[in-house]
Amino acid sequence: MPVPVISVKEMREWESRTWDSGIREKDVIDQVGRRIAGWIGDHIPSGSRIVLLAGKGNNGADVRAASEALPDDIFQVLTLEAREPKAAIQRLESLRQTPPDLIVDGLFGIGLNGGLSGEWKKLVELINWFEVPVLSIDCPSGLNTDSGEVETEAVRATWTLTIGAVKEGLVSPKAAPWTGRLLLAAHVGLHPDGPKSHSKLSWTCNEDFAERPAHHHRAIQGHKGNYGHALIVAGSPGYSGAAVLAARAAQVTQPGLISVLTVGDSWIPVSSNLLAPMVHRFTPHILDEVRTRATSILIGPGLASPEARNYVYPALQDIWTHADIPVVVDASALDWIPSGPVETDSLRVITPHPGEAARMLHRCGDTESTPNADRLHTAESLSSLFGSATVVLKGNQTLTFSPAHQRTFINPTGNPHLAQGGAGDALAGLIAGALAHPATRMDRDLSLHQILRSVWLHGAAADSLQFESLAWTIDDLLEQLKVPPIQQVMVSPD
């Protein structure tokens, strides 16, 4: 199950309940230390020189436990006691000529009140001066874990491995320059009932998607007519590749059939690059014919030409308002969907990036909101304005807001190298293909799971590629989607 995003107070209450139940604090610290050491072993090259900074609180205790668990024959480990800053500064100063390969920040955890000052501020400034990868434990030292703000100075982490549950301030857009890639060590021996939280925010975890998806469980006598028909309206002259990428991504989810309707002569390059999907030149007649058999519809990728708008816009208005099957809208078509309620209970999904989200809000009279500054508000507002749609707001830690569940889910996978043309087309196709399976049609829990899984898998594939190679394309991403990683691969965000 996704883990709730919690406040510092709720984390403290969870810890107190854990100790009151008889679970020993030392046992939890030892588990955290092993998790830190395990992550370093999986992601940091052998032979690296590692400096661990251990403060005086539990954060420092976690780092000391990690130091004991790190194998000396694989890494060169130097643990610096930082119960007071002066000695740690002197030791770090001596490393200026031969900087370490990794610094582990265990100075301050979530209990820091107020900004850093004096020697502590100098120590953090020195850590940042090295410009080497930094792994912060629980939170970057100096960051307010409730608000996500930095009063004076904070460690600029490459990764932040937060413990137990994600804290509210860590997912604030203001915190991103300090947290770097946010990771979660969820199961470290704390009370199994989990935190008591009223948060409407959840952090999705790898194990949420460990089981095979519903569309892989098929009757022995099943045939392609049993497993859905995804209709993709995409591609126009000059933008044919988007239709190909969306269709190929939809194929990964294995719906029984896929039909692609594309505008003008773009059907020629689209059909020449697809084998299994059926490709047609878009006409209202063909749309009406295929729509009667479809079990999900995607509209938008590659519909950027004026010709596309003239042809598709009227049909989209009707489909969005009346179609009694899941409808996914992406890219250019986001500017065409009508605001207000839809006349059906069937699922609607929109997948904007922040620029598209801003245009949609502006069209509805909201000229003040800035999507990247308040992503949670943006996702909820878009849902309210556009037919109670499920909103997939792309970007760092992609958000999925489900109005049916009144909850926002934060995705932990993906990296900035997804900022390539075609990545969004692939995600939209993946979602539409997953929603085409008839089992999802009347089950909002299952349909939400399919959306969340698509977002997670899309990002995890990018993480795997970035871990393996410094140069990859969206074609590579599509291939990687066919071989989903067993565990999420975490890479540097740079």
N, C-alpha and C positions, 0 to 999 in steps of 0.2 A: 504494500500500500504506500502511496505517496506520504512523505513525512511532513507534518505541519511546520510552517515557518513560525518561530516563536520569539517572544521577547526575552531579555536577559532575566527578568523576574521569573518568568515561567521556567527558564532553564534552571535557575536556582532552586525553585520548588521541586523540580524533577530530581535534582541531585539530592536534596534533603530527603525526599521520599525514598530514594535509593538507599541512603545510609541508614535510615530508620528501619528499613526492611531487613537489615542484617548484611547487605552486600558491602564488602570492605572497599574503602576508597583506594587502597593500594592495588587491589585486583583490577579495578577499572583503569587506574593509571598504567599498570603493566600492559593491559590490552591496548590502550591508546598508543603506548610506546611501540608495541609490536606493529600496529597499523602504520605508524609514521615510518618505521624502519622498512616495512614491506613496500610502502609506496616508493620510498627512495630506491630500494633494490630493483623495483620494476621499471623506474623511469629515469634514473640517473646512471650514466655510463660507469662501468667498472673502472677502478683506479682514480676516481674523482677525489679531490680534496674537499672535505666537508667541515664547515665550522658550525657548531651548535651553540647557540646562546641561550643559557638557562637562567631565567629569572627566579624570583623568590617564591612565587605562588605555585598553584597547581599547573599552570602553563609551563613553568620551568621544570616541574616534576615530570610532566609528560615527555619533555625533551631529554631529560636525564635517562628516563626509561628507554627512549629510542636509542640513545647513545649506547646503552648496554646491549641492545638487540642488533645493532649494526655490525656486520662481520668485518673484523679488522683486516682479514686477508683480501677483502674486495675493495674497501674504501680506506682512505686516509682520514681519520676522524679526529677532530680537535674540539673538545667540549669546554666552553668558556663559562665559568660561573659569573653571573651578572646580578648577584643579589644587591650590589651597589655598582654604579656605572663606571667609576673612575678606572678600576682595574681592567674592566672589559674594554674600555676605550684604548688603554695602553697596549693590550694584547692585539687588538684589531689594527692599531696603528703600525705595529711591527709587521703586518702582513701586506702593507701597501705595495711593496715591490713584487710580491708573489701572491696575488689574490687567490682566494679559494674558488672552487668551481660551483659551490652551493653554500648559502648561508641559511640555517634553520633558525627562524625567529621564535623564541620562546620567552620573550621578555615580559609582556603583559597580556593577559587574557581579556575576558569580557568584563572583568570587574573594574577596569580603569575608569576613574571619575575625573573629568577635567582633562585639559591638554597636558602634554609633556613640557617640562621646563628644565633649565639648568643643564646638568651633566647628562640627564636622560635624553634630552632633546639633541645634545651633541652626539650621543651614541647612535641614535636613530639616523641622524644626518650622515654619520660616517658609514653606516650600513648602506644607505642609499648611494653614497659616493662610489662604492665599489662597482656598481652597475653590473653585478653578477646575479644569476638566478637566486631568488629568495623563496623559501617555503615558510609561510607564517602558520603557526599552529593556533587554531580556533579563530583568531582574528589578527590582522596586522597591528602590531603594537602602536598605540597612539590613536587608533580609530575608535570612535564611539559606536559600540555595537548595536545600540538601540536606534540611533538617528542616522548612522552612516556618514557622519560628519567628522572632520578633522579640525581641531581647534588651533593647534600649533604645527606639529609635524607628526608624520606617521611613516612606518615602513611601507615602501612601495613593493608589495609582494608580487612575485610571478605567479605563485599559486597560494591559495589559502585553504588549508585543510581544517574545516570546522568540525567540532566534535558533538556527536549526539543528534543534533538537529541544526538546521540553518537558522541564524538569528536575523531578525527583521532588518537591522541596519546593513547587513552584508549584501542584501539584494537591492538596496537603494541604488539608483543610477549614480548618485554622488559618490558611492563607495567604490565603484568599478576601477578607477585609476589606482586604488590602493590595494584592493583584494586580488587583482589579476584574475586568474582562473579559479573559480570557487569550487571546491571539492567537499564532499561530505563523508565522514566516517560515522556511519549511522549506528552500527551495532558494536558497542564497546563495553557491554556489561552493565549498563544502567538499568533501572527498573523496567521490566518488560512491558508494562502498561503504557509506557511512553509519556510524553509531556501532556499536561492538562492545558489545552489551548482552545481558544475561541477564534483563532485566526481563520480567515477565508483564503489564506495562501498556503499552497503545498509545493513541496520540492519533489519532483519525480526521481525515482531511484532505479538503478539497473535491474534489480530483482523484480520490479513491476512488470518487466517485459521478458522475463526469463522463459516463460512458457511459450510454446508455439502458438501463433495467433489463431483465431477461430477459423480462418479460411483454410488452414492446413488440415483440419479435421474433416475428412470427406467420406461419405458413404461409399462402400465398395462398388455399388452400382450407379454412382453418380455420373452425370455427363455435363457438358459445358453449359447446358441450359439451366442447371441447378445453381450455378455459382455467380450469377450476376452479369450485368452488361453495363460497362462504364462508357458513357458518351462524353467525348472530349471535343468541345468547340474551341479550336485554337489554330493559330498560324494564319498569316496573311502575307501578301507580297513583300519580300524583304525581311520577314520574320518567321520563316518556315521552321527554323531550328527549334523554336519554343514548343511547337506542337510535337515534334519528334521526341524531345526530352520528356515532356509530360506523359506521352503515351508509353515510352520505354520505362519510365518510373512506375506507371500504373501496372505494367506487365509484371513487375516484381511481386505485386500482391496477388497475382494469379486470379483475376476475375475470369469468368467463363468466356466472355467476349469483350472486345474493345472496339468502339467505332470512333473515328476521328473525322470531324467535319471542319474543313479548312477553306479559307476565303480565296476566291479567284484562282489564278494559276499556281498558287502555292501547293495545291494538291499534288503536283508533279514531283517536286523534291521531297515532300512529306511521304508520299507513297513509295518512292524509291528508297527511302531509308527505314521503312517499317515492313516487316514480313507478316506477322500474325494479325495486327490490328487492321480492320477494314477502314479504308480511307475514301472519303467522298468530297466533291466540291460542295461547299455550303450553298443550299437553297432553302427557302422556307418549306418547300414540299419535302425535301429529304429530311430536314430537321423534324417535321411532324411525324414522318414515317418511323425514323429511328427512335424518337422520343417515346413512342408507345411501348417499346421493348426495353428501354433503359431502366436501370435500377439506381444509377447515380449520374449526375451531370457535372462536368467541370467546364467553366467558361472563362476565358481570359488570356492564357499565355499566347503571346505573339499576335494579339489583335490590335496592334498599334497603328495600322495604316488607316487613312480616312475611309477607304473602301470597306474595311472591316466594321467600322462604327456604323456606316450606313446600312449594312446588311444585318449585323448581329444585334444592334441596340434594341430594335422593337421586339425581337424574340426574347432577349434577355429579360426585358421588363415583365413579360408574361410568365416566363419560366420562374423567375425569382418570386413572383407573387403567388403563383398558382400550382406549380409542380408539386405532386404528392410523393416525391422521392428526394433524397439528399441532394442538395445543390451546393457546389463549391465555386466560389468566384475569386479570381486572382488577377493581378496585373492590371492592364488597361480597363478591363470590365468593371473594376472596382469603382471607377468614376461614373458608371452608367446605372448601377443598381439604384432603385428608388428608396428613399428613406420611408420610415413608417412601418406598420405591421404588415405581415404577409398573411394570406388567407388560407393557411394550411398549418398543420402541426408538424410537418416534415422538417427535417434538419436543414439549417442553412449555415454555411461555413464561409468566412472571409479570411484571407491570408495576406494582409497588407504589410509592407515594410513601413518604417516611420514616415517617410515622405508621402507615401500613399495615404497613410492614416491621417496626416495633417490635411491633405486635400479633402478627404472625406468629411472631416470635422468642419473645415472651413465652408464646405458646400452647405452644411447644415447650420451655419451661422456662428460656429464656435471659432473665433479668430484668435482667441487668447491661449488656448492649450498648445503646449509643445510636447509632442509624443515622447521624445527621449527624456524629458525632464520628469514626467509622471506617467510611466508606462502602464501602471495598474489602472489609473483613472482613464487613460486613453482606451484601453481594451474594454472596460465596462461601458464607457460612453458610446463607443462604436456599436456594441451589442444592443444597447438601448435604442439607438437611433436607427439601426438597420435590422428590423424584423426579429429582434431577440436572437441574432445570429451567434453561433460559437465563433469567437475571434482568436485567430492565431496571429499574434503580433510578433513579427520576425525581428531578429536582432540578437545582441548579446543576451543570453538567458531568455530565449524565446518564450513568450507568455501565451498560454491558452486559457481564455476565459469561457467557462461554460455557464450560461444563464440557467440551464436546467438544474445545475448543481450549486449555483451561486458560489462558485469557487474558481480561483485562478491558480493554474499550475505552472510552475517554473521549470523549464527544461535545462538540464545541466550539460548537455552535449553540444558539440559544434565549436567552431573557432573562426577567426576572422578571414581565413582563406576560403570560406564559403561566400565571401563577397566577390562572386564571379557571376557574369551574366549566365543565366540558365539554372542556377541553383534553386531559385524560387519556383521555376517551372517544374523542376523535378519534385519538389516538395508537394506542390499542388496536385501533381499526377499521382503521387504516392498516396495522398489522403483520399482522392477521389476513387482510386482503385480499391483501397481498403473498404470504403463505404459502399461500394457496389455490391458487396456480398450480402445476400438477402437477410442473413441472420442479424445484421446490424440495423435493419430498417426500423424496427419498432422497439429496439432496446437502446435507450439513451445511455445507459452505463457502458454497454459494449461499444456503441459508436464513439463515445468519448475516449474509451480505451484505445480504439483504433486510431483516432486522431493523435492522441498523446504518443502512441507507439510510433506512428509515422514521423512525428517531429523528433522523437528520441533517436530513431534509427537513422534518419537523415543526418543528424549531427554526429552520431557515433561513427558513421561511415567516414565522414570528413576527418574526425579525430584519428581513426585508424590510418587513413591515407597520410595525414600530416606527420604521424609518428614514423611512418615508413619512408616517406619521400618529401623532399622540399619542393617538388614541382608535380602537381597533378591537375587534372582538368575535370569538368563535369562528366565527361565520358567515363573517366576513372571512377567517379562517384557512383554512377549508375552500376558499374560492374561490382563495386564494393557492396552496394545494397543487396546484391545476390548472396553475399557471404557475410551475414551480420556478425559482428564481433561478439564473442561469448561474454566479455567484460568490456565495459566502456574504457577506451584508451584516452588518457589524459595527456595533453601536450601543452607546450608553452603557447601563450596567446600571441606571441610576436611573429 
